């Protein structure tokens, strides 16, 4: 219902803007056309005076064409920017996930100074993440399926900052590439994410888990490699940050992806895949002070 009202209001606003622009445009063109009293012959250069009745007839014929052109132009000018459309779309797309996180926090408030995992469905579907990293007193899972690095950046306060973790583990970027963004754009989203986290949590370590080589996205492999390289090089110059290369470990001797690490969709990890990730990520966990038993938990939305 809320979404329908939002769309209705937006459509009404756009329609009103288009109508106003069309009227102004046609009126302006009409004034110019009716005020002209001479025509110049294209071949001879002769000047001819156009009588008033001819100008009115010309305007009557041209007006429908002018209205059509004006409507097209006004429609383009009235459309919201791509960024505004994306923001509005994502506000609806992720509302359920954010509401679920808020409900989980209310039922079981997560402790602070933990390790927070954020990113796309690979994080969200890691159901036994607390058991895999039981040496960490507090593990917070804030994965939301289908999300991008741009989404993680946009919702960084809700997903990360409010929990004040000592370490932020990020896995995202392949969905950005699948949506058509370039490796350079993915890097910019990540840089903005890092800046936002550092501004509020200057002592938190930021760890990026490289994009995995999913067989289902073999067409994106060049972009995946470029993105991993860009982010890896960037983090090499960022204090208190890490880059975990899981990509290479998921390739066989022939350099191709190991299909036994994936579910049938060849996109998401199976138990074997998660076991490999556990072995690669565990050495990079930042040790922290022990917390009371009642705070030792995993905060996740199942």
C-alpha positions in Angstrom: 0.0 0.0 0.0 2.8 2.4 1.0 4.6 1.6 -2.3 1.5 2.2 -4.4 1.0 5.6 -2.6 4.6 6.6 -3.3 4.4 5.6 -7.0 1.1 7.5 -7.3 2.5 10.6 -5.8 5.6 10.4 -7.9 3.5 9.9 -11.1 1.2 12.8 -10.2 4.2 15.1 -9.7 5.9 14.1 -12.9 2.5 14.5 -14.8 2.0 17.9 -13.4 5.6 19.0 -14.3 5.2 17.6 -17.9 1.9 19.4 -18.4 3.3 22.7 -17.2 6.4 22.4 -19.3 4.3 21.4 -22.4 2.1 24.4 -22.1 4.9 26.8 -21.7 6.9 25.3 -24.5 4.0 25.4 -27.0 3.0 28.9 -26.0 6.6 30.1 -26.6 6.9 28.4 -30.0 3.4 29.6 -31.0 4.3 33.2 -30.2 7.5 33.0 -32.2 5.7 31.4 -35.2 2.8 33.8 -35.3 5.1 36.8 -34.9 7.2 35.9 -38.0 6.0 37.9 -41.1 8.7 36.9 -43.7 10.0 33.7 -45.2 13.3 33.2 -47.1 13.2 30.9 -50.1 15.7 28.1 -49.6 17.0 28.1 -53.2 16.6 31.7 -54.5 17.0 33.6 -51.2 13.9 35.6 -52.1 12.0 37.1 -49.2 8.3 36.7 -49.1 5.8 38.2 -46.7 3.5 35.7 -45.0 -0.1 36.9 -44.6 -1.8 36.5 -41.2 -4.3 33.8 -42.4 -1.4 31.7 -43.7 0.5 32.0 -40.4 -2.7 30.9 -38.6 -3.1 27.9 -40.9 0.5 26.9 -40.5 0.1 27.1 -36.8 -3.0 25.0 -36.8 -1.2 22.2 -38.7 2.0 22.5 -36.7 0.5 22.7 -33.2 -0.1 18.9 -32.8 3.5 18.2 -33.8 4.8 20.9 -31.4 2.7 19.4 -28.6 4.2 16.0 -29.2 7.8 17.2 -29.3 7.3 19.3 -26.2 5.8 16.4 -24.3 8.8 14.2 -25.2 11.2 16.9 -24.2 9.3 17.7 -21.0 9.1 14.0 -20.1 12.8 13.6 -20.3 13.4 16.8 -18.3 10.9 15.8 -15.6 12.3 12.3 -15.0 14.2 12.0 -11.8 17.9 11.4 -12.1 19.2 7.8 -12.2 20.6 8.2 -8.7 17.3 9.4 -7.4 15.4 6.5 -9.0 17.9 4.0 -7.6 17.7 5.5 -4.1 13.9 5.4 -4.1 13.9 1.9 -5.5 16.3 0.6 -2.9 14.5 2.3 -0.1 11.5 0.0 -1.0 13.7 -3.0 -1.9 15.6 -3.3 1.4 12.9 -2.1 3.8 12.0 -5.6 4.8 15.6 -6.6 5.5 16.2 -3.5 7.5 13.0 -4.0 9.5 14.0 -7.6 10.2 17.4 -6.4 11.5 15.7 -3.9 13.7 13.3 -6.5 15.1 16.2 -8.9 15.8 18.2 -6.2 17.6 15.1 -5.4 19.7 14.6 -9.1 20.7 18.3 -9.8 21.2 20.5 -6.7 21.4 23.9 -7.6 20.1 27.0 -6.8 22.1 29.5 -4.2 20.9 33.2 -4.6 20.0 32.3 -7.7 17.9 33.1 -8.8 14.4 30.4 -7.7 12.0 29.9 -9.4 8.6 28.1 -7.3 6.0 27.4 -7.9 2.3 25.3 -9.9 -0.1 23.6 -13.3 0.0 26.9 -15.2 0.5 27.0 -13.6 4.0 23.3 -13.8 4.6 23.2 -17.6 3.9 26.1 -18.3 6.2 23.7 -19.8 8.8 26.3 -21.4 11.2 28.7 -18.4 11.1 28.7 -18.3 15.0 29.8 -21.9 15.2 32.5 -21.4 12.6 33.9 -18.5 14.5 33.1 -19.5 18.0 36.4 -18.0 19.2 34.8 -14.6 18.7 32.5 -13.5 21.5 30.2 -11.5 19.3 29.5 -12.1 15.7 26.9 -10.0 13.9 25.6 -11.1 10.5 24.2 -8.2 8.4 24.1 -9.9 5.0 21.1 -9.1 2.8 20.6 -11.1 -0.4 21.1 -9.3 -3.7 22.8 -6.3 -2.2 25.6 -4.4 -3.7 28.6 -2.5 -2.3 26.7 0.6 -3.2 23.9 -0.6 -1.0 26.3 -1.3 1.9 27.6 2.2 1.5 24.2 3.8 1.4 23.0 2.0 4.6 26.4 1.9 6.4 25.0 3.6 9.5 22.1 1.1 9.9 24.2 -1.9 8.9 27.5 -1.2 10.5 28.1 2.0 12.5 25.3 1.6 15.0 26.8 -1.7 16.3 30.3 -0.3 16.9 32.2 -3.4 15.9 35.9 -3.8 16.3 36.2 -5.4 12.9 34.1 -5.1 9.8 34.2 -8.0 7.3 32.8 -7.0 3.9 31.8 -9.3 1.1 30.1 -7.5 -1.8 30.8 -6.3 -5.3 29.8 -9.1 -7.7 26.2 -7.9 -7.7 27.4 -4.4 -8.6 29.2 -5.9 -11.6 26.1 -7.9 -12.6 24.1 -4.7 -12.6 26.5 -3.1 -15.0 28.8 -1.1 -12.8 32.5 -1.0 -13.7 35.3 -2.1 -11.4 36.2 1.5 -10.9 32.7 2.3 -9.8 32.8 -0.6 -7.3 36.0 0.7 -5.9 34.5 4.2 -5.4 31.6 2.7 -3.5 34.0 0.8 -1.3 36.2 3.8 -0.7 33.1 5.8 0.4 32.1 2.9 2.7 35.6 2.9 4.3 35.5 6.7 4.7 32.1 6.5 6.4 33.2 3.7 8.8 36.5 5.4 9.7 34.8 8.7 10.4 32.6 7.1 13.1 34.7 4.1 14.1 38.4 5.2 13.7 39.8 2.1 15.5 37.7 -0.5 13.7 39.6 -2.8 11.3 38.1 -3.1 7.8 38.5 -6.4 6.0 37.5 -7.0 2.5 36.8 -10.6 1.3 37.6 -10.8 -2.4 34.9 -11.5 -5.0 34.5 -15.2 -5.5 34.7 -16.8 -9.1 31.2 -18.1 -9.3 30.7 -20.4 -12.4 27.3 -18.8 -13.0 29.1 -15.4 -13.5 31.9 -16.6 -15.7 31.1 -13.8 -18.1 32.0 -11.3 -15.4 35.3 -12.9 -14.5 37.5 -10.2 -16.1 35.6 -7.5 -14.2 35.8 -9.6 -11.0 39.6 -9.9 -11.3 40.0 -6.2 -12.0 37.8 -5.2 -9.1 39.7 -7.5 -6.7 43.0 -6.1 -7.9 41.8 -2.5 -7.5 40.4 -3.0 -4.0 43.5 -5.1 -2.9 45.8 -2.3 -4.1 43.7 0.3 -2.4 43.7 -1.5 1.0 47.4 -1.9 0.8 47.7 1.8 1.5 44.9 2.0 4.1 46.0 1.6 7.8 44.3 -1.0 9.9 42.8 -2.8 6.9 43.0 -6.2 5.3 42.3 -7.9 2.0 41.5 -11.6 2.1 42.1 -13.4 -1.2 39.5 -16.2 -1.3 39.4 -16.0 -5.1 42.6 -17.9 -5.8 41.9 -20.7 -3.3 38.6 -21.4 -5.2 40.4 -22.1 -8.4 41.6 -25.6 -9.5 45.1 -26.4 -10.9 43.8 -25.5 -14.4 42.8 -22.1 -13.2 39.1 -22.7 -13.5 36.6 -22.5 -10.7 36.1 -25.5 -8.5 32.4 -26.4 -8.9 32.4 -28.7 -5.8 32.3 -25.5 -3.7 29.0 -24.3 -5.0 25.3 -25.2 -4.8 23.4 -26.3 -7.8 22.9 -22.7 -9.0 26.7 -22.4 -9.3 26.4 -19.0 -7.6 26.0 -19.6 -3.8 28.4 -21.6 -1.6 27.6 -25.1 -0.2 29.0 -26.5 3.0 32.3 -27.3 1.4 32.6 -23.8 0.1 31.9 -22.3 3.5 34.4 -24.6 5.2 37.1 -23.3 2.8 36.1 -19.7 3.6 36.2 -20.4 7.3 39.8 -21.7 7.0 40.8 -18.6 5.0 39.0 -16.0 7.1 39.8 -17.3 10.7 43.4 -16.2 10.7 42.4 -12.6 9.9 40.0 -12.2 12.8 41.0 -9.4 15.2 41.3 -10.7 18.8 39.2 -8.8 21.3 38.5 -8.7 25.0 36.2 -11.3 26.4 32.7 -10.3 27.2 30.2 -11.6 29.8 28.6 -14.9 28.7 25.1 -13.3 28.4 26.5 -11.1 25.6 28.3 -13.8 23.7 26.1 -14.4 20.7 25.5 -14.1 17.0 23.1 -11.5 15.9 21.5 -12.7 12.7 18.3 -12.8 10.9 17.4 -16.3 9.8 
